[in-house]
């Protein structure tokens, strides 16, 4: 599989973006927010229930809460959900990849144009944005201009035009690894971790949801994504392009510029080879060798 070429990614990231200033910070200190949800809660819980814990300690002949904690230490450790790579993953199991008939497995373009299932309720297809039959009569360069103009008026929107061959390479990896985490630089010495999940609601659409990892760990499937991008495949076979559109939700702690950074990182890892591909595999399998520090280094490499 060929590595993703930079020109295909820069359609969503302006060359003068301040995000690029983070790319050479190769030794940034990482604050791994995977543990944010549980790291400081133990003391708060102890204070809230101290009276009941003191009573329980006296009932079983112990002096104080500290002794009570020591007695029940092993049981507490067994009850905790492991969160470190190499142990059981705290994330829900990834959905199985779509079943592809053997006769169509050799051509991703054939896969996208066959067996049209019913559309998911509320799903926005390309026809929600463009007149698809008329668009098919245009050249790729004209489609590119129209697609950018279509989203230029919305300050929170993301859009890109991706070569179909590049998209299908990314999608093939996404079907194997539908969940992953990506770093987002925060200042000179920090990086914040975000959780992404791919969904394939129809044969012509693929959507990626980005959520703060801390929120995802607290709320699971009820967490609210701050950024959503959808790939539209209706033009892939005849025009050789896949149109991407999405938006960043205001007030959820991520700017549009940062949303572009996350989409660019997604394409780096899912379209890449070598160490980046290995990290996807390690994350999915929960191997101990997965390190967030290494993830940050790979994300900041150019390209």
Buried (B, 14 or more C-beta within 10 A) or exposed (E): EEBBEEEBBBBBBEEEBEBBEBBEBEEBEBBBBBBBBBEEEEEEEBEEEEEEBBEBBEEEEBEEBEEBBEEEEEEEEEEEEEBEBEEEBBBEEBEEEEEBEEEBEEEBBBBBBEEEEEBEEEBEBBEEBBEBEEBEEBEEEEBBEBBEEBBEEEEBBBBBBBBBBBBBBBBBBBBEBBBBBBBBBEEEEBBBBBBBBBBBBBBBBBBBBBBBBBBBBEEEEEBEBBBBBBBBBBBBBEBEBBBBBBBBBEEBEBBBBBBBBBBBBBBBBBBBEEEBBBBBEBBBEBEEEBBBEBBBBBBBEEB
